[in-house]
Amino acid sequence: MISSMTGYGRAVRSIRDREITVELRAVNNRFLDCNVKMPRVFSYAEDAVKQTVKDHVSRGKVDVFISINSACADNVRVSLNRPVLEGYLEAVRTIAADYGVRDDVSAMSLTRFPDIFVVEKPEEDEKQNTADILEVVREALEAFHAMRRVEGEALAKDLRARAATILSYVDKVEARSPITVAEHRAKLLARMNEVLEKSSIDETRILTEAAIFADKTAVDEETVRLRSHFSQLEQLLSGGGAIGRKLDFLLQEMNREANTIGSKGNDLEQARNVVEIKAELEKIREQIQNIE
């Protein structure tokens, strides 16, 4: 099954008194470009998150947004820094006594002094926290992949339809090719009749000229290769996986064959068929830019 490069996935889990939310968004990009935004206090887990995304995604610009909210603050203990507080109080009393100002210090005013409180938090288990975050990242990736697979199937359906359209024009090119040779032979014979009038016409010369023309305008090799390329396209679509780069290369080969067919033809109907083929190939090119 193939996947689109664009997609979105979200997961929310409560693990060890923390609510962890992970969102992934991806758009087209030639290579994998993963950016992670998460609280700085948990930045030690960023490399592990990027590696997890890399293990699941091969191409695209992927933005990962992680928010972590504590469900409770019971593990945080706030206490007074008594030596500092007493130092501040002694200094305030000295100011009041030495300079004759009113001692109107209040509890609230004391809290404005720095280092009055000591906030104690338990040591974080970075390894466990990283494992918790990655658990939610993988869950978000599942939703992300589900969306990308749905879009990928739609792209595959469109590519198959366009391939069928192109092959119908290839049928027309192949059917028209011998007709152009016969028409050229008839035109050549008519011109020679007009020039030579009643003189005898060298039938061998006519056949030789027609053979040279047929050789120059033959497109059998190109149409065979083009059909082979579309057979490979179907194999890639059926096999699934990360096939975007392979499709890019295959499309280049298809365009090369179409251009060669166009350069060989000097017939208006053939030219129209080639134009239609190249127009559909351009639409295929646009679509495969979305495939991982």
N, C-alpha and C positions, 0 to 999 in steps of 0.2 A: 504494500500500500504506500502510495506517495503522499507527501505532506507539503502544504503551502508554507512559505517562510513567514507569512503573517499569522498572528494568532494572539490569543489572550487566555490567561489562566489565573485562578485565584483560589487560595485555601486559607482557612482560619482554624487554628487549634489552640486549646488551652492545655498547657503542659507545665506542671510544677509551678502553679500560681502565676503563670504568665500567659497572656493571650498573644499569640504570634500570628501575624497576618502577612501573607506573601502574595504579591501580584507580579505577573510576568506579561510583558507586552513585546511583540516582535514585528519588525518590518523588514523589507527586502534589503539585502546587503550581499556583496560579492563573497565576503568571508564572514566568519563568526566574530562579532563584536559585542561583548557582554559587559554591561555596566550595572553595578550594584549600589543601591542607596539604602543605608540602614543606620540605626543609632550608633554614634561613635563609640559608645561604651562596649558595643558588641563587634567592633570592627575586626577583631581577631578572627572572626568567622568568615570574613569576606572572601578570602582565597578559596576556602572550601566550597562556598556557594558557587563561585565562578567555575570551579572544576566540575561540580555536579551538573551545572548547565552545559558545560562543554561535553560531558559524557553523554548527554541526551540530544544535543542540538549541534548540527554541523555547519549551518550557514544562517545568516540573518543578523540584524542588529537587535539584540535582546536587552531590554531594561528590566531589572529586578528591583522591586520596591518591597522593603521589609520593615514592618513596624512591630514593636514589642512593648506591650503594656503590662505592668505588674498588677495582678489581681488584688493584692493586699500589701500593706507596708508593715506588717507585724515584725518582720525581721530587721527593721531599721530601728536603732536605739539612739535617742537624743539625750545627752546629759550636759550638766553645767561644767564648764571649765573653771572650777572654783578658784584656783590660784590667780588666774587672769581676772576674774570678776572681783575678787578682793583687792587686787592691785588697782583696778579702776575706781572702786569705792574709796580707797585710801587717798587716791589722787584727787578725787572730787572733794572730799572733806578738807584736804589741805588747801585747795583753791578757795573754798568757802571761808576758812579760818584766816588765811593769809591776806586775802584781798577783800574781805568784807562783803562778799556776795552771798545771796541766799542759797542755801543748800536745798534745792527742789528736785533732786534726782528722783526718778520713778523707775519702777521695774521695766516699763515699756521703753524708756529712754536708754536704759542699760543694754537692752537687746540690740541697739544700733551699733554698739561697739564691736569691732571685729574679734573673732576667736572666743566669744562668750560661750558658745555651744560646741559640743563635740558630737559629731554624727558618726555613728559606728554601723558599718554594714558588714555582713558576713562575707568571707572570701568567696568569689565566684569560681565555680567549677567550669573553666573555659571549655574543656573537652565535652562535658555533658551539655552545656549550653549550645555548642556547635552542633552536636548530634540532634538536639531538639529542633534547632532552626532548619537543619537539612531535612528532617522528617517532614516538615511543612513545605519546604521547597519542592520535595519530590511529589507531594500531593498536588501542589499547584501545577507542576510539570505534567501530571496526568491529565488535568483539565485542559492545559495548554495544547498538549498533543492531540487530544480528542477534537478540539476545534480545528487544528491544522489539518488533521486527516479528512475531516468533512470538506474543507476547502480544497484539499488535494484531490479528492475524488471528483469534485466538480471540474477542476482543471483537466484531469485525465479524460473526462467525458468530452470536454470541449476539444481537446487535442485530437481525440479519435475521430470526432466529427469533421474536423478540418483536414485530417489526413485522408479521410474518405473522399472529401471534396477534391483534394489535389489529385488523388489517384484517378478520379473520374476524368479530370483534364489530361492526365497522362495517357489514359485510354484514347482520348481524342487525338492527342499528338501522334500516338503510334498508328492510329487508323488513317490519319491525314498524310503521313510521311510518304507512303507509296503513291498516293494520289498526286502529290506535288511533283514527283518524278515523272509520272505519266503526262501531267499537264505541261511540264517543261519540255518533254520530248515532242508533244504536239505543237507547242509554240515554235520550237526550233525547226520542226519540219515545215511549218507554215511560212516561216521567215525565209527558209532556203528555197521553197517553192516560189515565193514572191520574187526573190532575187534572181534565181536561175530560170524562172518561167518554164519554158518548154524543154530546157536541157534536162538530162538525166540527173537524178539525185543519188549521191553515194550513201546507200543505206548503212554501210559500215561506219561512215563518219557520224551519222545520226546516232547510232547505237553507242559509239565511243563517247560522244559528247554527253549523252544521257547517263552513261555509266559514271563518268567523271562527276556529273552533277549529283547523282545519287550518292556517290561516296562522300562528297563534301557535305551533303545535307542529311546524311543518315544519323539518326538519333537513337538507334537501338541500344548501343552501349550505355548511353546516358540514362535512358528510361529504365533499363535493367538495374543500374546502380541506384537510381532514385527509388525504385520499388524495394530494393534491398535495404535502403536506409529507413524506409517506412516500416519494414518488417522489424528492424532493430528498435525503432521507436516503440512498437507494440510490445516487444520483449522487455524493454526498460520499464514501460508503464505497468506491465503485468508483474514484473519482479519486485517493483517498489524500492524503498530505501532512498538514500540521498543520491538522486540521479540528475540534479540540476546542471552540474558541470558537464556531464556526459551529453546531456541534451543540447547544451550550448555548442559543443563540438559537432554533434550530429547535424545540427541545423546549418552550420557552416558548409558541411559537405552537401547537404540538400540544395543550398543556394548555388553552390558551385556547379552542380549538374544542371540546374534550371538556367543559369547564365549561359552555359555551353549550348544547351538546346536553343536558347534564344539567339545566340550568335550564328548558329547554323541555318536557321530558318530565314527564307526570303519570301515567305508566304504570309499574307495578311491574317488568315485564319489561325495559322500556327502562332503568329505573334500574339494574337488575342489570348490563345490558350496559355502561353507562357506568362503573359501579364497576370492572368488569373492565378496561376500557380504561385508566382512571386508575391502577389497580394496576400494569399493565404499563408505563405511561409512567413511573411512579416507579422501577421497576426499570431502565428505560433511563437515567433521570437518574443513578442510582448508577453505572451502567457507563461513561457518557461522561465522568465525572469522572476516569477512568483514561486517557483518550485525549489524546494530545499535541495 
